[in-house]
Amino acid sequence: MSHLAEVRILMTTDTVGGVWTYGCGLATALAKAGAEVDLVTLGPRARADQRAMLHGSRVRLIETDLALEWRDPEGQNVSDARRVLTGLEAKLRPDLVHLNSFREASFGWRAPTVLAAHSCVRSWARACRDTAWLEEPRWRRYTERVAAALDITQAWVCPSRSFHSEIVEIYRPRTPGATIWNGIAPGSPGGRKQNLILAAGRLWDRAKNLEALTAAAPGLPWPIEVAGPADTSPSASVSWLGQLPHEVLRARLQHAGIFVTPALYEPFGLSVLEAAAAGCALVLSDIPTFRELWSGAALFVDPADGQALHRALAHLCTNERERTRLQRAAYEHSLTYSLTRMTNAYLKLYEALLTSWRAQAPDGPIEVRA
């Protein structure tokens, strides 16, 4: 399927994290390939700077104000979500539905569905070593809904092999799923680098482990800036920038010499990819996802060892030769995760799914490999 002429795709997304960046990139590329794409938001509405990421594309944005599934473990919003989204399907009549969260897979779609699993609460909690609360009835129901979604959808996808293995271990889905790495348009490392360490993440998200960064910051020769939502500035050793528009963050990455994340959990990590595409040297937590995606192109540090993180950052601040080598390696490796490659993988998946769907009655999951 080299193009998608006359194919209509309904794609859900949210605006809270990297799923928005992923959804905008993929939807725009699919529209360029000839598809009609309706991008439907769940959760908070898109900010003006987020809407600007779709400017000039043929993608139509539809906002619903429905609750995100991980913010509604009791399922109080499920009936409203089913009513609104199946109503949209009846109106728009898509040939294929691409879901970027789990709950919606069980809504009885008439079109075949692809489910992209970007994260889940159980894997997040495991990474944070805090799982006791998952035994509460509301979170057991959440787990049951995620497992049901993986079983009922016609094809499911993860953005890394590491996260795919995690999903299989936790939920034991009936079909094997596929891995399609996320991708972005090629970056440019041409900006003049400054003596600056940059990080990005939500301060309230324990999995981002930003406390480790604030602990490692004192005494470093370069300043550290963190972009992302924060109600307070918990450390004078770090400059908290707050929520930045996507283009402003990308411009800042162009000037940062080093990008660091001590995250305990990242199913992919689009901010790392954008930093690499901007030519930043990468200092990453030693977790399976980052080893899979960035081996040979980053320094890896135990996220529980603040002293090791401090030493790694201090080493790169003062060792220009090593820093330059890692900047080049990160940029070159970032080209592996291109928007074109990701889009082509989804086109192949869609083609196989639609062919199977049209050839047989849609009475259960169809095994489709990307």
Protein Blocks (a to p, Z undefined) as FASTA:
>chain_A
ZZfghiacdddddfkbmmlmmmmmmmmmmmmnopacddddehjdddfklmmmmgoiabdc
ddehiacfklmmnommmmmmmmmmmmmmmmnopabdcdfbfklmmnopabdcddddfbdf
klmmmmnopaklmmpmklmmmmmmmmmmmmmpmbdcdfbfklmmmmmmmnopabebjadd
dddddddfkbccdddddddddfklmklommmmmmmmgopabdcddedddfbdfbfkbcce
bjadfklmmmmmmmpmbdcdfbfbdfkopmlmmmmmnopacdddddfklmmmmgoiaccd
dfklmklmmmmmmmmmmmmklmmmmmmmmmmmmmmmcfklmmmmmmmmmmmmmmmmmmpc
cfbccdddZZ
